[in-house]
């Protein structure tokens, strides 16, 4: 059978039916149900670490509305025959996701919540047709389905539906809630009093969770996922037998993300084992509890690309999947002196910080400790030592992919804070063909940015492009011109003149002059200037960068 991976598929049944490659995580079901007595279990992990697929897998296993034996026959859970007989397709399951419950205002977010609940009810219509459920519950259910339920009925909606399911099946309900904290994450982002709806949304979410989880006689057990554990007193107060497992906890640490042996096995099945080292460099490095994990989203995307084209190079699949503004917010906070810590991390070092895994979204930015905790819980940094356990944790950047996100953030911060007078002087020096002046000013600008050793060529391209953006010029970076792609093209159409800069990243300081000349030769041989028809003045520069040093030569 041909090897296939399914990028972005979070429906377990669909994944299995289309015979796509599946990394078997089904043992989690047995370990969670057989080995614990948790009434409520919360798993917190970064986005793109397989939480939703895991929840879909559990829904398919437990749901009395499904016939799932064929989906699980060749998976690890099938080895527990008596357990499967007792639990597989034996319980009513209510599965709800709050993934899209967000908005710029409370009204918009609350409308999305009503839509989510309406969709949930529409999927359950056939369950309650002809059944003897309570008439008042039935009226509330119809209002939820129509999206016109009262606020108090929305607050108790999950318990109402569970009571109805119990009336139909005569069995307690397994409740699965995916991405429970998304409504609060968006509400907590607002930095203006007029748009701050966190207290309102907290009231709604707290009520939904409390009525569904606390002293609910219709609840068999509940499994919940999210990015952060919101402090118990805010959401889960009074919930009995509550257990939470974050990136710091050893138990269940191997089930979210891919282990090395799982990645190696996938690459072998795809006949792409030679890519193992590159994949490790780019997508490995997370430590959850005592387990070393790869990001599954990245691995699946890259393996899919490798299957299509064997020599595909790794790239950043992660940066556009979640909100990266937290990093920029962090480095811009003048009351926190984090520049030295960022430099340490970007140079491959570790920092030691006090960490809390109980936070509230309205206070995430209130302290440096909270911000480092958020970066850890959301996957931007990771533990440096699997054996470490406690409030104070050694932290590092996990891999090349996340390092590039840090680099992008540094460039963006530089662009937003750079001295405008310096940029004007640089542009003047460029037009006046002042090699020494250009070199000196770019060196000064580099000195003002966060420093690290492992600069990549893309960093310097982004740095140069950022210098000129918003200065009244048409700035192009790596666009098609002539027979090649100049790194930076600065067009002054009004005066029919342009500047071309080709940049090189030198491996050592002694190579800078040679690399400058190579950059100038590239401008000539690739005929960059020939793509600029009608421009009367074209000034060309070769630039070589080594860490925070630059050498610029005029053609």
N, C-alpha and C positions, 0 to 999 in steps of 0.2 A: 504494500500500500504506500502511495506517495506521501511524503512528509508534508504536513501543513500546520501552520500556526494561525490562530485567529486573533488579530490585533483589535483590542477594544471590546471583545465579546465578554459580557459579564453575566450572561444567562447560562447557568451550568448545563441545563438540559439541551439547549441549542448547541453548546460547545461539544458535548458528548455525541449528540446525534449526527453532527457534521464530521465526526471523526478527527477533529483537530487535536493537536498535541495538548495533553493536560498533565500538569505537574501535580501529582497525587497528594492532596492535603486532607484526605477524608479521615485520617486517624484522629484529627482534632475532635470529631464528633464523639468518638468512643472515650477519649481521654477526658473531655469536658463533662459528659453526662455520667460516665461510669465511675470516674475517680474524684469527682467533686460533688458537693451538695449545694452548689450555688443556685440561689433562686434567681438572682440577677447577675449577669456577667457583662462587664464592659471591656472591650478591646479597643485601645487607642493606638493608631499607627498613622504614619504620613499617608497622604493621598497617593494613589497609584501603587499601593502595596497589596492589592488583591482582596480588600475587605468586602466589596460588593459581590464578587464572584464567590467568596467563602459563604456569605449569607445566602446566596442563591442555591449553593450546594446544600446547605442545611435545610432550606425550605423544601427542596426536592426530596431529601432523605426523610424528613418527618411528616410531610403533609399527607393527611388522610384523603385529600382530593386528587392525589397523584398515584400512579403506578410506576415506581422508579427502579425496580429490581434490575432491569437490564442496564440502567445507567451506572450502577455501582458494582456489577458482577465481577469485574476484573480489577477492582480497586482495593486498597488496603482494608477498608472498613468491612469488606465482605468476609474477611478472615474471622470476624467475630459473629458467627452464625446465630447464636442464641440472642445476642444483643440486637442484631438486625431483625430477628423475628419479633422481638418485643417492641422495637421502636420504629422500624422503617414503615412509613405510610400509615402510622397508627394514631396520629394526633392532628387535631385541627391546628393550622398554623396561620397566624396573621403576620404578614411581612409588609412593612411600610418603610419607604426611604424618604428622608427629608433633604435629599441632595440638592434639589432645586428650589427649596423654600428660602428665598432671599429677595431683596429688593432695596432700592435706594430710600424708600419710605416704609413705615410700618404698614400702611394700607396696601402697598404693592406686595410686600412679603406675606401679609395675612391672606391676601387674595390667592397667592401661590399655595399657601397651606390648605386653603379650602379646596383648591383644584386637586391637590394631592389626595385629600381625603375623599373627594368625589370620585376620582379614578379608582381608589381602593374599594369603595362601595360598589361601583359598577362591576368590578371583577367578582363580587360576592353575591350579586343578585340571584343567580341560580341556586345558591346555597339555601337561601331563605324562602324561595318560592314554595308555597303550600305548606310551610312549616308553622308550628304553633309557638312562635316567638311572642314576647310581650308586645301588646299593641302600641304602647307608648314608645318602646324601643323602636318598633317598626316605623313610627312616624318620624322619629329623630333620624333614623337611617335614611329615609326618603329625603329628608331635608339636607342631610350630609351629601347624599348622591346628587342632589340638584344644586348644591353649592349655596344654599340659602339658610343653613343652620345658624342658630343663635350662638353667641360667643361661649356661653356656659356649656352648651351641648358639644361644641368643638373641644372645649377643655376636657370633657369626659368621653370623647368620641371613641377612643380605643377600648376603654372599658365597656362601653355600650355594645360595640361590635363583638367583643369577646363574650359578653353575657349572651348575646344572640347565638353565637357559634356553640356555646355550651348547651343552650337549649336544643339545638339541632342534633349535636353529636353525643351529648351526654358525657363529654370528656373535657378536661381542662385544656386551655389553649397555650400553645408555644408562641410567644411574641418575639418577633425579630424586628429590630429598629436599626436601619442603616443610616450613617452620617447624621446622627442625632443632633450634633452641635452646629450644623451649617446655618440654621436660622440665626443663632446667636453670634456666629462669626461675622456675618455680614452686618448685623445690627451693631456690633462692637467696633466696626471700622469708622463710623461717623465721628468726625472731629469737631462738629458744630452742634451747638445746643438745639438749633432748629430742626436738625435732621436726626438727632439722637433718639432712637426708639428702642434701645437695649432694655430698659426697665419693662416696657410693654411686652416685648417679645419674650423676655425672661418669665414674666407672669404666665404667658400662654404655654410655653414649653414646660415650665415647672408643673403646671396643672395637668397637662397631658400625661407627663411621665409619672406624676404622683398618683393619679387615679388609676393608671394602668399597672403600676408596680407595687404600690404600697397597700398591703392588706387586701389584695384583690383575690377573692375566692375562686375566680375563674382562670387564674394564671397557673400553668404548669411550671414554666420557667421562662426567662427572657434572656436574649443575647442582644447586645447593643454594640455598635461600632461608631467611632468618631476619630477626629484628629487629636483632640485634647480631652483630658478628664476635667470637666468643670467641677469646681469644688463641691463636695458632697452637700454642704449646707445650702448651696444654690439650687440644686436639681434633685439630688437623690436622698435628701434628708428623710430619715425614718424608714428607708427601704431595708427590708430584712434580708439577711444572707446575701449581702451585696459584695461582689468581688471585682476588682479592677486590675487589668494587666496592661501596663504601658511598655514603652521601649526599654525601660529600666528593669523589667521583671524577667526572670529566667523562665518561669512556667509558661508554656505555650509559645515560647519565643521563636521556635523554628517554623511556625505555621504561616506567618505572613512575610512574604518574600521568598526568594529561592536560595537554597543552600548550594555550595560549590558543586557537590556531587550531583545535584539536580540539574544545574546548568551544564555540567560536563556530559551528562546523560542526554540532555536535549541536543547539544551540539553533535554528539555522536549519531543520534537518530537523524539529524539534518545533514550529516556528512560535512560538517563545518568545524571539526575539532581544532583546526589550526587557528581559529579565531579566539581561542580560550583566553590567551594572555591579554589581548586588547580589550576584550569584554570585561575581564577582571579589573584592568586599570580604570576603565570608564564607569562601570556600573556596580562594582562590588564595594565592600568597605564599611557597610552598616553593621553595627553591633547592637542587636536587640537581646537584652539579658545576657546570656552566654553564647548566643548563636551569631555566626558571621553570615550576613545576608546580602544578596544582590537585589537590586530593584527590579521586580518582575516586569513592570511596564517597559522599561528600557530594554531588558533582555529579549522580550518577545518582539518588540519593534525591530531591534537590530537583527535578530535571527531571521525574521521575515525578510528584511532587506538583503541579508546574506544569501538566503535561498534564491532570491531573484537575481542577485549579482554577487558572486563569490568574494570579490575583492573590495566590497563596500567598506568604507571607513566609518568608524563610530562617530556619532554626533550627539548633540544634546536633545534628547526626546522629552526631557522632564521639565524644562524651564517654562514651557507654555501651558503646562497642565494645571498649574495652581498659581495662587497670587504671590508674586515675588516681592511685593512692595515692602514686606516686613524687613527685608535686609536694608533697603534704602532708608526706611524710617529709622532704623537702628543707627546707621552711620551718620545720619543727619542730626541726631540728638546731641546738642552741644553740651548738655549736662552729663553725658556719659563719655568718658575718655576711652573709646574702644579702638582707636587707630592702631595702637601698638599690638593689641590682641588680634586684630584683623591681619596685620602684617605677619604675626607669628603663625596664624592659621594658614595663610596663603603661602608661606614658606615651608609648609609641611609639618609645622610644629604642633604642640598641644598647649592648651590653656586649662587652668583649673578653676571651676566655677561652682557656686552653690546652686543647686537645681531643685525645683519643685515640680511635681507632676500633678498638682491640684491648683488650677488657675481659674480665673473668670475673664471672659472676653472683654469686659469693660475696664479691666485693670492690666491688660497685657503690656501696655507701654509705660506703666507707672514706675517701673524700676528696672535697672540693668539685669538683676537676677531673673525677673520675669521674662525679659526678652531673650536671654540665653536659653531659658527653659523652653520657650516657644520654638526657637531655632532647633533645639534638640528633638522636641516632640514632632515637629513637622518635617524633619529629614534634612535640614540644611547643614547640620553638624551631627556627629555621632559620638558615642563613648569611644575613648581611645584604648580601653582595656576591658576585656570581657569579664575579668575577675573582680572589677571594681564595683562596689555596691555601697550606696550611702547618699547623703544629701550633697556632698561635695564630689564632683565628677571631673575627670580629665576628658577634654573634648578635642576633636579634630575634624577637619573636612574629610568626608568619606572617600571621595574619588575625583577623578579628572572632570567628570560632568558637573558636579556641584562646585568644584573650584572655578569652572568657567562662569558659573552664575555669580559667584563672588566677584570675579574679575569684571564682569559686565556692570555690576553694581558700583564698583569703584569708579569705572569710567563714567557712568551716569552721574554719580555724585560730583565728580570733577567737572563735568559739563555744566551742572547746575550751579556750581560755586566758583568757577574760574573767574579771575579778574579780567574785566572787559578791556581795561587799558592795555594789559599785556597782549591780548589777542589783536587789538588794533595795531600795536607796535609790530607784532609778528607779521601781519598782513602787509603792512608798509614795507618791512624788510624784505619780504618775499618779492613784491613788485620791484623793489629797488635792487634786487639781485645781490643782497648783502648776506653772503654765506655766513660770516662770523656772527652777524646779528641774529639770523635765523637759528643758528646752532645754540647761541646763548639763551634765547628766549624759550625755545622748546625744552632745553635742559632745565630752565627754571620752572617751567610748567610741570615737567615730570617730577621734579623734586617736591612739588607741593602735593602730589598724589600719594596714596598709601603704597608703601614699598613692599616688593617681594621678589624673590629670585627667579622663580620659574615662569617668567613672562613667555607668552606665546605670540606669534606674529599677528594673530587676529587682534590681540590686545592693542598693539601699536596702531593697527589700521583703525580700530574703533576710537582710540585716543585722538588720532589726527582728525578723523571725521568729526568728532565731537567738538574739537577746537573751533571749527568753522561754521557749524550749524547755527542758524539764527543770526548770522552776521550780514545778511543782505546779499549773499552769493548763492548761486546754484551749486550745491555740493553733491558730487557723485562719488561713490566708493565701489570699486570693482565692477563697474558697469562696462558693457561692450564699447570699445572705441578702437578704431584701426583694426589690427589683427590680434589684439590682446586686451587685457583688463588692467588699466592703471589702478593703483591702490587708491589714490585720491585725485579727483579732478575738480578744480575750483574754477567756475565760469563767471566772468563779469561781462554779461551780454551787452549791457549798455555801452561799455567802452571797447567791446569786441576784443577782449583779451582773456587769457586762461592760464592757470597754473597746473602743472602735472607733478605729482610727487609719487615716486616709487619707493617703498619702504622695505628694508630687509631686517631680519632679526639675526644679529651676530651671535655666534656661539661663545666667543671670547672677545675681549677688548682689542686684542691684536688684529682681529679680522675686520674691524670696522671700516678702514679705508678700502680694503679689497671689496667688501660688500657694497660700499657706496658706488664704487666704479662698476660693479656688476649691475646695480640698479640702473645706472645711467645707460649702460650697454643695452639693458632690456628695453628701455624707453625707445632706443634707436632701432633695434632689431625687430621689435614688435610694432613699430610704426604708430605709436600712440597718438602723436601729433597729427597724423594724416586724417584721423577721424574728426578733426575740428575744422571743418570747412567754414571759411568766412571769418575766422578769427585772425586779427592782424598781429597780435603779440601773444606768443606762447612761451612761458617760462617753465623750464623743466629742472627738477631737483631729484637727486638720489639721496636717500637717508638711510643710515644704518643705526640700529638701536641695540644697546647692550645694557640690560637692567635699566638704570636711570640715566644712562649716558646716551648721547646722540651725536652723530657726525653727519653734516649735511654738505653736499657738493653740488655745484651748479653745472648744468650741461653747457 
